[in-house]
Amino acid sequence: MSRNTSAVGDLDSWTILLYFGMAVLGWFMIYAAGFDPDQPTGYFDMGTEAGKQAFFILLSVVFAAAILFVDPRIFKTFSYILYGFSILLLVLVMAYGAATNGALSWFTLPGGFKFQPSEFAKLTTCLALSNYLGSLSHMKDLRTMMVAVGIFMLPAILVILQGDPGSALIFGAFMIPLFREGMTPVVYIIGLAFIVLFVLGLIYNPLQVLIFVMLLASLASMINFSPQLWWRLSYAGLLLLSMLFFKDYTIYVLAGTGLYLLVTLVVNFSKRKRELAMLLLVGSLVMSGFTYSINYLFYNVLEPHQRDRINVWLMPEKADPRGSYYNLRQSKLAIGSGGLWGKQFLNGEMTQGNFVPEQHTDFIFTVVGEEQGFIGVSGIIILYLLLLIHLTMIAERQRSKFTRIYAYGIAGILAVHLLVNVGMTMGLMPVIGIPLPLMSYGGSSFLSFTVMIAILLRFDSQRLLIFR
């Protein structure tokens, strides 16, 4: 096969099959979400979301087919130009875009259609990051890691400035290909620690979090630095006694215990161990300061509707059941009402009754839950997992570092979308307006995922010939 011919005969059939399977299932679910038994409409009625989605699917397939006849090297050659153009669009949309749900993130097109530049930016960022990392032999030095993180943080920051932090979260998916390419695990451990502190800082008093972190630091010090068993036993005994006898004052006793042990370690052990103990102490104070900052920002900087979204996720008892908590409450009821087998297609009372807002877009998963039940929900998740597994297999068989990073980037974006969307419909993640890939209604999202997958299929079909 020559370099410039179509790769139709060598496309990965399993990826194509899974893609069309999810696209068709999503189309049916969108139809069900908008179905009115008193005024039924056709599947291709352009006055309905299902009809428009059929048009989006057809348009996306045309784009995908065109990509198969493009020299795949062109995507690498123009990756930085495309990335720069997407950054320009993200800036322009803040000045000329239309506001939707409080976010200036859409361009209005003729015919009532809308275009979301952040969807295009995911693709171009993936290409630019792949080009940058693909040109390096390793990414062990700090400068390389900072540039790589900066490539996807720039569009993420611009999306946040648009008032759409949910879409900005998706750019964090690029940490997955960075890990595959050798970024130190310490970065991920620190990142996870700050995420945990972010959540704890919103749920608990910052002072309690400070004491908890210092106790963990002192415990780590005791386990790693003290060879004497009696030190560990005395530490455990102090904790137990404080909880048994001081009750309401336990937290302060624990704080004093932890501080005492850390100071003891610093004074009594060798220089090396003393430095490590000091590092733990300083690190715990820095993390606690972060917690105080998060708490302050939450109550003094965030807008009320942004605080409501977080309260719905972490503290639903503080949310208005007829206001901010309404969507999630109805979502849980719809999914739970499906039972094992569901109420069958077009028979969902909550779906047809429009009890769940945004059910054809962000909450399309609730339609599956009510009408297809646990079996249908499990089947959908299995389809996504199969696609993710297959994308990973495609990534690992690439001979080019550029195409491998690109494949992992696409798999990461898909995985984060799936995790956040399914999680938010069940209250496990904040409700931040993330569509379910290839199933939620929306032309920008569907076209974006289609183009991403089509480019990967084109790369894979000529993996033995390109970018060697």
C-alpha positions in Angstrom: 0.0 0.0 0.0 1.4 3.4 -0.9 1.7 6.3 1.5 -1.0 8.4 0.0 -3.8 5.9 -0.8 -6.9 5.4 1.2 -6.6 3.0 4.1 -10.2 1.8 4.0 -9.3 -1.8 3.6 -7.0 -1.7 6.6 -9.2 0.1 9.1 -9.6 -1.5 12.6 -13.1 -3.1 12.2 -13.7 -3.5 16.0 -13.3 0.2 16.6 -15.6 1.1 13.7 -18.2 -1.4 15.0 -18.1 -0.1 18.5 -18.3 3.5 17.2 -21.5 2.9 15.1 -23.0 0.8 17.9 -22.8 3.6 20.4 -23.9 6.2 17.8 -27.0 4.3 16.9 -27.9 3.4 20.5 -27.4 7.1 21.5 -29.7 8.2 18.6 -32.4 5.9 19.8 -32.0 7.1 23.4 -32.2 10.8 22.2 -35.4 9.9 20.3 -36.8 8.3 23.5 -35.9 11.4 25.5 -38.0 13.6 23.2 -40.8 11.2 22.5 -44.3 12.4 23.1 -46.9 9.6 22.9 -49.6 12.1 22.1 -47.7 13.7 19.2 -45.2 11.1 17.9 -42.6 12.2 15.4 -40.4 10.5 13.0 -36.8 9.5 13.7 -35.5 11.9 10.9 -37.8 14.9 11.7 -35.4 17.8 11.7 -37.7 19.6 14.1 -36.6 17.2 16.9 -33.3 16.5 18.6 -33.3 12.9 17.1 -33.6 14.3 13.6 -30.8 16.8 14.1 -28.7 14.1 15.7 -29.2 11.9 12.6 -27.9 14.8 10.5 -24.9 15.2 12.9 -24.1 11.5 12.6 -24.3 11.6 8.8 -22.2 14.8 8.6 -19.6 13.2 11.0 -19.4 10.1 8.9 -18.7 12.2 5.8 -15.9 14.0 7.6 -14.5 10.7 8.8 -14.6 9.3 5.3 -12.8 12.4 4.0 -10.1 11.9 6.6 -9.4 8.4 5.3 -8.2 9.9 2.0 -5.9 12.5 3.6 -2.2 11.9 3.9 -1.9 11.2 7.7 1.4 13.1 7.9 -0.5 16.3 7.4 -1.9 16.2 10.9 1.5 16.2 12.4 2.8 18.8 10.0 0.0 21.3 10.9 -0.5 20.2 14.5 0.9 23.5 16.0 -1.0 25.7 13.5 -4.2 23.9 14.3 -3.5 24.2 18.0 -2.9 28.0 17.6 -6.1 28.4 15.6 -8.1 26.6 18.4 -6.6 28.9 21.0 -7.6 31.9 18.9 -11.2 30.5 18.7 -11.2 30.1 22.5 -10.3 33.8 22.9 -12.8 35.0 20.3 -15.7 33.1 21.7 -15.4 35.1 24.9 -16.0 38.3 22.9 -18.4 37.1 20.2 -19.9 33.9 21.6 -23.4 33.1 22.8 -24.0 32.5 26.5 -25.4 29.1 27.3 -26.1 28.1 31.0 -23.9 31.0 32.1 -20.9 30.1 29.9 -19.6 32.1 26.9 -18.5 29.0 25.0 -20.6 28.7 21.9 -20.6 30.3 18.4 -24.1 30.6 16.9 -24.2 29.3 13.3 -26.8 29.8 10.6 -29.8 27.4 10.9 -29.8 27.5 14.7 -26.8 25.3 15.0 -24.0 26.0 17.5 -20.3 25.3 17.6 -18.3 24.8 20.7 -14.6 25.6 20.2 -13.5 23.7 23.3 -14.4 20.4 21.5 -12.2 21.3 18.6 -9.4 22.3 21.1 -9.4 18.8 22.6 -8.4 17.4 19.2 -5.8 20.1 18.4 -4.3 19.9 21.9 -3.9 16.2 21.6 -2.1 16.6 18.2 0.2 19.4 19.5 1.1 17.5 22.7 1.8 14.3 20.6 4.0 16.3 18.3 6.0 17.9 21.1 6.5 14.7 23.1 7.0 12.6 20.0 10.0 14.7 19.1 11.8 14.0 22.4 13.8 11.0 23.5 12.5 11.3 27.1 10.7 13.7 29.4 12.6 13.4 32.6 13.7 17.0 33.0 11.5 19.6 34.6 11.4 22.0 31.6 10.0 19.3 29.3 7.3 18.4 31.9 6.3 22.0 32.4 6.0 22.7 28.6 4.0 19.5 28.2 1.6 20.5 31.0 1.4 24.0 29.7 0.3 22.8 26.2 -3.0 21.5 27.7 -3.3 23.9 30.6 -3.5 27.0 28.3 -6.8 25.9 26.6 -8.1 24.7 30.0 -7.6 28.1 31.5 -9.3 29.8 28.6 -12.3 27.5 29.0 -12.4 28.3 32.7 -12.5 32.0 31.8 -15.5 31.3 29.6 -17.3 30.1 32.7 -17.2 26.4 31.8 -15.0 24.6 34.3 -16.6 21.3 33.5 -15.2 21.3 29.9 -11.8 22.5 31.3 -11.7 19.4 33.5 -11.5 17.2 30.4 -8.0 18.6 29.6 -6.7 16.8 32.6 -7.1 13.6 30.6 -3.8 14.4 29.0 -2.0 13.4 32.2 -2.7 9.8 31.1 -0.4 9.9 28.0 2.2 11.8 30.0 2.2 9.0 32.6 2.7 6.4 29.7 5.6 8.4 28.4 7.5 8.5 31.7 6.3 11.4 33.9 7.3 10.7 37.4 4.6 9.2 39.6 5.4 11.7 42.3 3.5 14.3 40.3 0.4 12.1 40.3 0.7 11.3 44.0 0.9 15.0 44.9 -2.0 15.8 42.5 -4.1 13.1 44.1 -3.3 14.5 47.6 -4.4 18.0 46.6 -7.6 16.6 45.1 -8.4 14.8 48.4 -7.6 18.0 50.3 -9.8 20.0 48.0 -12.7 17.7 48.9 -11.9 17.5 52.6 -11.5 21.3 52.7 -15.1 21.7 51.5 -16.6 19.1 53.7 -14.8 19.7 57.0 -13.4 22.7 58.9 -9.9 23.6 57.7 -8.5 23.3 61.2 -9.7 19.6 61.3 -8.0 19.0 58.0 -4.8 20.6 59.3 -4.7 18.3 62.3 -5.6 15.3 60.2 -2.7 16.0 57.8 -0.2 16.5 60.6 -1.3 13.3 62.2 -0.7 11.4 59.0 2.8 13.1 58.7 3.6 12.1 62.3 2.4 8.5 61.7 4.5 8.3 58.5 7.5 9.5 60.5 7.0 6.9 63.2 6.7 4.0 60.8 9.7 5.0 58.6 12.1 6.5 61.1 11.6 4.7 64.5 13.0 1.2 64.9 11.7 0.9 68.4 8.4 -0.9 68.8 7.6 1.0 72.0 7.5 4.3 70.1 4.8 2.9 67.8 2.8 1.4 70.7 3.0 4.6 72.7 1.7 6.6 69.7 -1.2 4.2 69.2 -1.9 4.3 72.9 -2.0 8.1 73.0 -4.5 8.1 70.1 -6.7 5.5 71.7 -6.7 7.3 75.1 -7.5 10.6 73.6 -10.5 9.2 71.8 -11.7 7.4 74.8 -11.4 10.0 77.5 -11.4 13.4 75.9 -14.3 13.0 73.5 -15.2 16.5 72.3 -11.5 17.6 72.8 -10.2 14.6 70.9 -9.2 16.7 67.9 -7.0 19.0 70.0 -5.4 16.1 71.8 -4.6 14.4 68.5 -3.1 17.7 67.2 -0.9 18.0 70.3 0.2 14.3 70.0 1.1 14.6 66.4 3.0 17.8 66.9 4.9 16.4 69.8 5.9 13.3 67.9 7.1 15.3 64.9 9.2 17.6 67.1 10.6 14.6 68.9 11.6 13.1 65.6 13.3 16.3 64.5 15.3 16.6 67.7 16.3 12.9 68.3 17.1 11.3 65.0 20.0 11.5 62.5 20.4 14.5 60.1 19.0 12.6 57.2 15.9 11.4 59.1 15.6 14.8 60.6 15.4 16.4 57.2 12.8 14.0 56.1 10.7 14.6 59.2 11.0 18.4 58.6 9.9 17.9 55.0 6.8 16.0 56.2 6.1 18.8 58.6 6.5 21.6 56.1 4.6 19.6 53.5 1.7 19.1 55.9 1.6 22.8 56.6 1.6 23.7 52.9 -1.2 21.3 52.2 -3.2 22.6 55.1 -2.7 26.2 53.8 -4.1 25.0 50.5 -7.1 23.7 52.3 -7.7 27.1 54.0 -7.4 28.7 50.5 -10.0 26.4 49.0 -12.4 27.0 51.8 -12.0 30.8 51.4 -12.4 30.7 47.7 -15.5 28.5 48.0 -17.3 30.9 50.3 -16.0 34.2 49.1 -15.1 34.0 45.4 -17.3 31.4 43.7 -20.7 32.4 42.3 -23.8 31.0 44.1 -24.6 28.7 41.2 -21.1 27.3 41.3 -21.3 26.7 45.0 -24.6 25.0 44.5 -23.1 22.5 42.1 -20.4 21.5 44.6 -23.0 21.3 47.4 -25.1 19.0 45.3 -22.1 16.7 45.0 -20.5 16.8 48.4 -23.2 18.2 50.7 -26.7 17.5 49.2 -28.3 18.2 52.6 -27.4 21.9 52.0 -28.8 22.0 48.5 -32.3 23.0 47.5 -34.3 19.9 46.6 -36.5 22.0 44.3 -33.6 24.0 42.9 -30.0 23.0 42.5 -30.5 19.4 43.8 -33.6 18.8 41.6 -31.7 17.5 38.5 -29.6 15.0 40.4 -32.6 13.8 42.5 -34.7 13.2 39.4 -31.7 11.5 37.7 -31.3 9.1 40.6 -35.0 8.3 40.7 -35.1 7.7 36.9 -32.1 5.3 36.9 -33.4 3.5 40.0 -36.9 3.1 38.7 -35.6 1.0 35.8 -34.8 -2.0 38.0 -33.1 -5.0 36.5 -34.7 -5.1 33.0 -36.0 -1.6 32.6 -39.4 -0.4 31.5 -38.6 -1.0 27.8 -38.1 1.4 24.9 -40.5 4.4 24.9 -42.2 3.3 28.1 -40.3 5.4 30.7 -42.7 7.5 32.6 -40.0 9.9 33.9 -38.4 10.1 30.5 -41.5 10.8 28.6 -42.8 13.1 31.4 -39.7 15.3 31.1 -39.0 15.0 34.8 -35.2 15.0 34.2 -34.0 18.3 32.7 -31.3 18.2 29.9 -32.2 14.5 29.5 -31.2 14.4 25.8 -27.8 15.9 26.4 -25.9 15.7 29.8 -28.4 13.2 31.4 -28.9 10.8 28.5 -27.7 8.0 30.7 -30.9 8.3 32.8 -32.9 7.3 29.7 -30.8 4.1 29.5 -31.2 3.5 33.2 -35.0 3.9 33.2 -35.9 2.2 29.9 -33.2 -0.5 29.7 -32.6 -1.1 33.4 -29.4 -2.4 35.0 -28.9 -4.8 32.1 -28.9 -2.0 29.6 -26.7 0.3 31.7 -24.2 -2.5 32.2 -24.2 -3.2 28.5 -23.5 0.5 27.6 -20.6 0.6 30.1 -19.2 -2.6 28.7 -19.3 -1.2 25.2 -17.3 1.9 26.4 -14.8 -0.3 28.3 -14.3 -2.5 25.1 -13.6 0.7 23.1 -11.2 2.0 25.7 -9.4 -1.4 25.8 -9.2 -1.5 22.0 -7.9 2.1 21.8 -5.2 1.1 24.3 -4.3 -1.9 22.1 -4.1 0.3 19.1 -1.8 2.7 21.0 0.6 0.0 22.0 1.0 -1.5 18.5 2.1 1.9 17.0 5.7 2.1 15.8 5.6 5.9 16.1 5.8 7.7 19.4 3.7 10.5 17.9 0.8 8.2 17.1 1.1 6.3 20.3 0.7 9.4 22.4 -2.2 10.6 20.2 -4.0 7.3 20.8 -3.5 7.5 24.5 -4.7 11.0 24.5 -8.0 10.1 22.7 -8.5 7.1 25.1 -7.9 9.5 28.1 -10.4 12.0 26.8 -13.0 9.3 26.3 -12.4 7.8 29.7 -12.7 11.1 31.6 -15.9 11.9 29.7 -17.4 8.5 30.6 -16.3 8.7 34.2 -17.6 12.2 34.8 -20.9 11.9 32.9 -22.0 8.5 34.4 -20.7 9.6 37.8 -22.6 12.9 37.8 -25.9 11.2 36.9 -25.6 9.1 40.0 -24.2 11.8 42.4 -20.7 10.4 42.4 -19.3 13.4 40.5 -20.3 17.1 40.4 -22.9 18.0 37.8 -20.7 20.0 35.4 -22.3 19.5 32.0 -20.2 16.9 30.4 -21.8 14.9 27.6 -21.7 11.1 27.2 -19.4 10.5 24.3 -21.1 9.5 21.0 -24.5 9.2 22.8 -25.5 12.6 24.1 -27.2 15.0 21.7 -24.9 17.6 20.2 -23.1 18.2 16.9 -19.9 19.7 18.2 -19.3 16.8 20.6 -20.2 14.0 18.2 -18.2 15.5 15.3 -15.2 16.0 17.6 -15.1 12.4 18.8 -15.7 11.2 15.3 -12.8 13.2 13.9 -10.5 12.1 16.7 -11.3 8.4 16.1 -11.1 8.7 12.3 -7.6 10.3 12.5 -6.5 7.5 14.9 -7.8 4.9 12.5 -5.9 6.6 9.6 -2.7 6.6 11.7 -3.2 3.0 12.6 -3.9 1.8 9.1 -0.5 3.0 7.9 1.5 2.5 11.2 4.2 0.6 9.3 4.8 3.4 6.9 4.5 6.8 8.6 6.4 8.7 11.2 9.2 6.2 11.4 
